[in-house]
Amino acid sequence: MKCDQVADHLEAVAAGEVVLPLESRRHVEGCLRCQAEMIQHRRVLRTMRSFRSDLLEPADGLLPEILSTIEAAGERHAVRSLLHRHRWAYLSGLAVACAAGAAGAIILTTRSRRSRRLVS
């Protein structure tokens, strides 16, 4: 039995989720490396369990700040959603405006040329 074969199961064993076969248990009992890893897993689990009972108090003003950030993100998402839904309408309007601007420029150019010819 090698440590690599047992190492994948040590976390589950430390959590009490799995019982190792006899050969693997004998290996762990005689291997200092596997024993140390098992102890480390148990220590991590114990620390994580202690966090469950800890109550963390948020800093003053943190909750309103978080809520305003969430609200702003929701508003940005709503605007993007509206823009995305009506993208073709906006692009069509922009194209029409550009075409109208170009047509207006052409009309002004031809009128100014005519007026120059009349004056000359």
Secondary structure, DSSP 8 states (H G I E B T S, - for coil): --HHHHHHHHHHHHTTS----HHHHHHHHH-HHHHHHHHHHHHHHHHHHHHHH------TTHHHHHHHHHHHHHHHHHHHHHHHHTHHHHHHHHHHHHHHHHHHHHHHHHHHHHHHHHH-
